[in-house]
């Protein structure tokens, strides 16, 4: 699904990501872990299109997208969430989800003038789809609530709802467990499993190793901007290099 080949990113004289090569298999849940400062978030931003790489290739389903803007990557099926959710606070949950619908006829003036019926039909379909996603993510009672009133965990679910509205093939999840209470975290884990069973692929950056162990079949460990080791959750957590990276001060 996704291949990174020699991907690097420098900021001035500092190399935050240093020749990273890894792959994410289609239909898998893959983890990306490492201590603070390892380069995980920078790598996520490179994959999602928030930053251009200084070197290397980012290949999505056989197509090099390293020079492609973020909205084109979304259209190609690559979507991401953020560690700190960014909803439109004054808009309702439903309105926030509807914003993520792709190829909306109503966004062009000519369609509104010449095809008002088609625009209205598509809008009704989008509302129905958004409500189904909201129900799937256990947010139904908050459908009409402003996003500003949601808890941290509920905002994580709303972030995932917006991503799902765009019909992704690969979802990049940035710290889905951060700031989430245990009950809502179980809901998030269950929904990720459900979506995985439907065929979606995930790459998850996470500090919660219990979540990684429960969800991921493959894990890549970063330290000092490089991939330190890759393997199953059991293999990487038992590797002395990983123990050293987390406990020995590698940043």
C-alpha positions as CSV (number, residue, x, y, z in Angstrom):
1,X,0.0,0.0,0.0
2,X,2.7,2.5,1.0
3,X,6.5,2.4,0.5
4,X,9.0,4.9,1.8
5,X,12.4,4.7,0.1
6,X,15.3,6.7,1.6
7,X,13.0,9.5,2.9
8,X,14.8,12.4,4.6
9,X,13.9,15.8,5.9
10,X,16.3,18.5,7.1
11,X,15.7,21.7,9.0
12,X,18.7,23.9,8.6
13,X,21.6,21.7,9.6
14,X,19.5,19.2,11.6
15,X,18.2,16.1,9.9
16,X,14.9,15.2,11.6
17,X,14.2,12.2,9.3
18,X,17.3,10.5,8.0
19,X,17.0,8.0,5.1
20,X,13.9,6.2,6.3
21,X,12.8,3.2,4.3
22,X,9.7,1.2,5.4
23,X,6.5,-0.3,4.1
24,X,2.9,-0.5,5.1
25,X,1.1,-3.6,3.8
26,X,-2.3,-3.2,2.3
27,X,-5.0,-4.3,4.8
28,X,-2.7,-4.2,7.8
29,X,-2.5,-2.2,10.9
30,X,1.1,-1.0,11.2
31,X,2.6,0.9,14.2
32,X,5.2,3.6,14.3
33,X,6.8,4.1,17.7
34,X,9.8,5.7,19.3
35,X,10.9,8.1,22.0
36,X,10.2,11.8,21.9
37,X,12.2,13.5,19.2
38,X,12.6,10.3,17.2
39,X,11.2,12.0,14.0
40,X,7.8,10.2,14.0
41,X,5.6,13.3,13.6
42,X,7.9,14.7,11.0
43,X,7.7,11.5,9.0
44,X,3.9,11.5,9.3
45,X,3.8,15.1,8.0
46,X,6.0,14.0,5.0
47,X,3.7,11.1,4.2
48,X,0.5,13.2,4.5
49,X,1.9,16.0,2.5
50,X,2.2,18.7,5.2
51,X,6.0,18.8,4.5
52,X,8.0,18.1,1.4
53,X,10.9,15.6,1.8
54,X,14.4,16.8,1.3
55,X,15.2,13.4,-0.4
56,X,13.6,10.1,-1.1
57,X,10.4,8.6,-2.5
58,X,6.9,8.1,-1.0
59,X,5.0,5.6,-3.1
60,X,1.3,5.0,-2.6
61,X,0.0,2.0,-4.5
62,X,2.8,2.2,-7.0
63,X,2.6,6.0,-7.6
64,X,5.3,8.3,-6.2
65,X,3.4,11.1,-4.4
66,X,6.5,12.8,-2.8
67,X,5.7,16.0,-4.7
68,X,1.9,15.8,-4.5
69,X,0.0,18.3,-2.3
70,X,-2.0,17.0,0.6
71,X,-5.4,17.4,-1.0
72,X,-4.3,15.3,-3.9
73,X,-3.1,12.6,-1.6
74,X,-6.5,12.7,0.1
75,X,-8.2,12.3,-3.2
76,X,-5.9,9.3,-3.9
77,X,-7.1,7.6,-0.6
78,X,-4.5,8.8,1.9
79,X,-6.0,10.5,4.9
80,X,-4.7,11.5,8.3
81,X,-5.9,12.5,11.8
82,X,-4.0,14.8,14.2
83,X,-2.7,14.3,17.7
84,X,-4.6,17.5,18.7
85,X,-7.9,17.4,16.9
86,X,-8.8,20.5,14.9
87,X,-12.6,20.7,14.5
88,X,-14.4,23.9,13.6
89,X,-15.5,24.6,17.2
90,X,-18.7,26.6,16.5
91,X,-20.0,24.1,13.9
92,X,-22.0,21.0,14.9
93,X,-20.6,17.5,14.7
94,X,-22.7,16.8,11.6
95,X,-21.5,20.0,9.9
96,X,-17.9,19.1,10.7
97,X,-18.3,15.7,9.1
98,X,-20.1,17.0,6.0
99,X,-17.1,19.3,5.3
100,X,-15.0,16.3,4.5
101,X,-17.2,15.0,1.7
102,X,-15.2,14.9,-1.6
103,X,-16.2,16.2,-5.1
104,X,-19.3,18.1,-3.9
105,X,-21.3,19.5,-6.9
106,X,-22.4,22.5,-4.9
107,X,-18.8,23.8,-4.7
108,X,-19.0,25.0,-8.3
109,X,-21.4,27.9,-9.2
110,X,-22.4,26.4,-12.5
111,X,-23.7,23.2,-10.9
112,X,-25.8,25.3,-8.5
113,X,-27.3,27.2,-11.4
114,X,-27.6,24.5,-14.0
115,X,-28.1,21.3,-11.9
116,X,-29.8,22.3,-8.7
117,X,-31.6,19.0,-8.4
118,X,-28.4,17.0,-8.7
119,X,-26.8,19.2,-6.1
120,X,-29.7,18.7,-3.7
121,X,-29.7,14.9,-4.2
122,X,-26.0,14.7,-3.6
123,X,-26.3,16.8,-0.4
124,X,-29.0,14.5,0.9
125,X,-26.8,11.5,0.2
126,X,-23.9,13.2,2.0
127,X,-26.1,13.9,5.1
128,X,-27.3,10.3,5.2
129,X,-23.7,9.1,4.9
130,X,-22.5,11.5,7.6
131,X,-25.2,10.3,10.0
132,X,-24.3,6.7,9.4
133,X,-20.6,7.4,10.2
134,X,-21.6,9.4,13.3
135,X,-23.7,6.5,14.5
136,X,-20.9,4.0,13.9
137,X,-18.6,6.1,16.0
138,X,-21.1,6.4,18.9
139,X,-21.6,10.1,18.5
140,X,-25.3,10.2,17.6
141,X,-26.5,12.0,20.6
142,X,-24.0,14.8,19.8
143,X,-24.9,15.2,16.2
144,X,-26.3,18.7,16.6
145,X,-23.8,19.7,19.4
146,X,-21.1,22.3,18.7
147,X,-17.7,20.6,18.4
148,X,-16.5,23.0,21.1
149,X,-18.6,21.0,23.7
150,X,-16.9,17.6,23.0
151,X,-14.5,16.0,25.3
152,X,-10.9,15.1,24.1
153,X,-11.9,11.5,23.3
154,X,-15.1,12.6,21.5
155,X,-13.0,15.0,19.4
156,X,-10.7,12.1,18.5
157,X,-13.8,10.2,17.3
158,X,-15.0,13.3,15.3
159,X,-11.6,13.5,13.7
160,X,-11.9,9.9,12.6
161,X,-15.5,10.6,11.3
162,X,-14.2,13.4,9.1
163,X,-11.6,11.1,7.7
164,X,-14.1,8.4,7.0
165,X,-16.3,10.8,5.1
166,X,-13.5,11.1,2.5
167,X,-13.6,7.4,1.7
168,X,-9.9,6.7,2.4
169,X,-7.9,3.5,1.7
170,X,-5.1,4.3,4.1
171,X,-5.6,6.2,7.4
172,X,-2.7,7.7,9.3
173,X,-3.6,7.9,13.0
174,X,-1.6,10.4,15.0
175,X,-1.6,9.5,18.7
176,X,-5.3,8.2,18.9
177,X,-4.9,7.3,22.6
178,X,-3.5,10.7,23.7
179,X,-5.7,12.5,26.2
180,X,-8.5,9.9,25.9
181,X,-10.2,8.3,29.0
182,X,-10.1,4.5,29.2
183,X,-13.8,4.0,28.2
184,X,-13.6,6.0,25.0
185,X,-10.2,4.5,24.2
186,X,-11.9,1.1,24.1
187,X,-14.5,2.5,21.7
188,X,-11.7,3.9,19.5
189,X,-9.9,0.5,19.5
190,X,-13.1,-1.4,18.7
191,X,-13.9,1.0,15.8
192,X,-10.3,0.7,14.3
193,X,-10.8,-3.1,14.4
194,X,-14.1,-2.9,12.7
195,X,-12.7,-0.6,10.0
196,X,-9.7,-2.9,9.5
197,X,-12.1,-5.9,9.1
198,X,-13.8,-3.9,6.3
199,X,-10.4,-3.7,4.5
200,X,-9.0,-0.3,5.6
201,X,-5.2,0.0,6.1
202,X,-3.8,1.9,9.1
203,X,-0.5,3.4,10.1
204,X,-0.5,4.5,13.7
205,X,1.9,6.7,15.6
206,X,1.4,6.0,19.3
207,X,3.2,6.1,22.6
208,X,0.7,3.7,24.2
209,X,2.5,0.4,23.7
210,X,-0.5,-1.6,24.9
211,X,-2.6,-0.2,22.1
212,X,0.1,-1.0,19.6
213,X,0.4,-4.5,20.9
214,X,-3.4,-5.1,20.7
215,X,-3.9,-3.7,17.2
216,X,-0.7,-3.9,15.1
217,X,0.8,-6.9,13.2
218,X,3.9,-4.9,12.2
219,X,5.8,-2.2,14.1
220,X,8.6,0.1,13.0
221,X,10.6,1.7,15.8
222,X,12.3,5.1,15.1
223,X,15.2,6.7,17.0
224,X,17.3,9.7,16.0
225,X,15.4,10.1,12.7
226,X,16.1,6.5,11.5
227,X,14.3,3.2,11.6
228,X,15.9,1.3,14.4
229,X,14.1,-2.0,14.1
230,X,11.0,-3.5,12.5
231,X,9.0,-6.6,13.4
232,X,6.0,-7.8,15.4
233,X,5.1,-6.1,18.6
234,X,6.6,-8.9,20.6
235,X,9.8,-8.8,18.6
236,X,10.4,-5.1,18.8
237,X,9.6,-4.7,22.5
238,X,12.0,-7.5,23.3
239,X,14.8,-6.0,21.2
240,X,17.6,-4.6,23.4
241,X,18.0,-1.6,20.9
242,X,14.4,-0.6,21.6
243,X,14.8,-0.9,25.3
244,X,17.9,1.3,25.0
245,X,16.1,3.8,22.8
246,X,13.3,4.3,25.3
247,X,15.3,4.0,28.5
248,X,18.8,5.0,27.5
249,X,18.2,8.5,26.4
250,X,18.2,8.2,22.6
251,X,16.2,11.2,21.2
